């Protein structure tokens, strides 16, 4: 009878939660589940952002926004303008590989038909083609039609070297600094990624493909947090069952 009473009092999961393991594990599990849920919220936000930006990119082209534009509202909008490149003011963004080949991005001021000046990332060239003489027909003369995507200059991180305007060596886009180097004024606080106007990748510079390229790894992060929470729950239960078994064996 005593054995039956003891069995009836045994917890459903086969163990009695211990105080300190519970105080340590429970908050950790709650935090992991919270972080997993937060990453799912971030996933929904990022997917919505990508959808909005892609709709801007594939809408009909508009005129380049004015200098006072809200850059967050203008980013990734497709634009079209007529004008001419200031080819004698080419600037080179270094450290831009293309399919494993070391290269540069060519940034050139562009004067529109209505007199405004924009910074245009015309695209990629191999590192050994910095000299225009080594890339014939790469500097269009006269009036041309530009089509591209508005881009917000990326934030410089702690590992990015300083630009060296005197050497025409640029590691990141700084619109104000580049405009000063090129001797142009009233440049909007964005630059334009020129799109390729041909399917051939043999013409230099190689313009940008129309794609967003935003990282979206929130689902992986969410699953990681959820699996970590499940793993800790399993460890918690298994440990308690092991302790209960040891105690029962000791009583026998």
Secondary structure, DSSP 4 states (H G I P E B T S, - for coil): -HHHHHHHTS-TTSSPPPHHHHHHHHHHHHHHHHHHHHHHHHHHHHHHHHHHHHHHHHSPPBPPPPTT--HHHHTT-EEEEEEEE-GGG-EEE----BTTB-EEEEEEEEEETTS-EEEEEEEEEEGGG-SGGGSTT-S--S-EEEEEEEEPPPPP-TTSPPPBGGGTEESS--HHHHHHHHT--S--S-EEEEBPSSS-SSSSSB-B-S-------HHHHHHHHHHHHHHHHHHHHHHHHHHHHHHHHHH-
